[in-house]
Amino acid sequence: MYLTSAKKEEIFAQYGKDAKNTGSAESQIALFTFRINHLTEHLKKNRKDFGTERALTGLVGKRRRLLDYLKAKDIERYRAIIKQLGIRK
């Protein structure tokens, strides 16, 4: 399995305030980005996997909505997470 609980804790500890802060916008965006990158690599090898393509589209939309929320709420946190994750916008 590509996303173990240890990997999730690592992501939450790095981008959230601590490993138990799983609900912050930054930690959720980081988790979605990790999953998006994994699914993108999968689709490069399996281009006809339409179920994965649909899941990827949904994840990108969720991440976009969270980024829009963060941009409206606190522009500095938005800029910081964009820069840390290397998300182009």
C-alpha positions as CSV (number, residue, x, y, z in Angstrom):
1,M,0.0,0.0,0.0
2,Y,1.4,3.3,-1.0
3,L,-0.1,5.4,1.8
4,T,0.5,3.9,5.2
5,S,-0.5,5.5,8.5
6,A,3.1,6.3,9.1
7,K,3.4,8.2,5.9
8,K,0.2,10.1,6.7
9,E,1.6,11.0,10.1
10,E,4.8,12.2,8.5
11,I,2.8,14.4,6.1
12,F,0.6,15.8,8.9
13,A,3.7,16.5,11.0
14,Q,5.5,18.3,8.2
15,Y,2.6,20.5,6.9
16,G,0.2,20.7,9.9
17,K,1.2,22.0,13.3
18,D,1.8,18.5,14.6
19,A,1.1,14.8,13.7
20,K,-2.3,14.8,15.3
21,N,-3.5,18.0,13.4
22,T,-5.2,16.2,10.5
23,G,-7.9,18.7,9.8
24,S,-6.0,21.8,9.0
25,A,-6.2,23.0,5.4
26,E,-2.5,22.8,4.8
27,S,-2.2,19.2,6.0
28,Q,-5.3,18.1,3.8
29,I,-3.8,19.9,0.8
30,A,-0.5,18.1,1.3
31,L,-2.2,14.8,1.6
32,F,-4.2,15.4,-1.5
33,T,-1.1,16.4,-3.4
34,F,0.7,13.2,-2.3
35,R,-2.2,11.1,-3.6
36,I,-2.5,13.2,-6.8
37,N,1.1,12.6,-7.6
38,H,0.8,8.9,-7.0
39,L,-2.3,8.6,-9.2
40,T,-0.6,10.6,-11.9
41,E,2.3,8.2,-12.0
42,H,-0.1,5.3,-12.1
43,L,-2.0,6.8,-15.1
44,K,1.3,7.4,-17.0
45,K,1.7,3.6,-17.0
46,N,-2.0,2.6,-17.3
47,R,-3.6,5.2,-19.6
48,K,-6.9,3.3,-20.0
49,D,-7.7,3.1,-16.2
50,F,-10.7,5.4,-16.3
51,G,-11.7,4.7,-12.7
52,T,-8.4,6.1,-11.5
53,E,-8.8,9.0,-13.9
54,R,-12.1,9.9,-12.4
55,A,-10.7,9.6,-8.8
56,L,-7.8,11.8,-9.8
57,T,-10.2,14.4,-11.2
58,G,-12.2,14.4,-7.9
59,L,-9.0,14.8,-5.8
60,V,-7.9,17.7,-7.9
61,G,-11.2,19.4,-7.4
62,K,-11.1,18.8,-3.7
63,R,-7.6,20.3,-3.5
64,R,-8.7,23.3,-5.6
65,R,-11.6,24.0,-3.3
66,L,-9.4,23.8,-0.2
67,L,-6.8,26.1,-1.9
68,D,-9.6,28.6,-2.8
69,Y,-10.8,28.6,0.8
70,L,-7.3,29.1,2.2
71,K,-6.7,31.9,-0.3
72,A,-9.9,33.7,0.8
73,K,-9.2,33.1,4.5
74,D,-5.4,33.8,4.8
75,I,-3.4,34.7,1.7
76,E,0.0,34.2,3.5
77,R,-0.8,30.6,4.5
78,Y,-2.0,30.0,0.9
79,R,1.3,31.4,-0.6
80,A,3.4,29.3,1.9
81,I,1.7,26.0,1.1
82,I,1.8,26.6,-2.7
83,K,5.6,27.3,-2.4
84,Q,6.2,24.3,-0.1
85,L,4.4,21.8,-2.3
86,G,5.5,23.3,-5.7
87,I,1.9,23.6,-6.9
88,R,1.7,25.8,-9.9
89,K,-1.1,28.4,-10.0
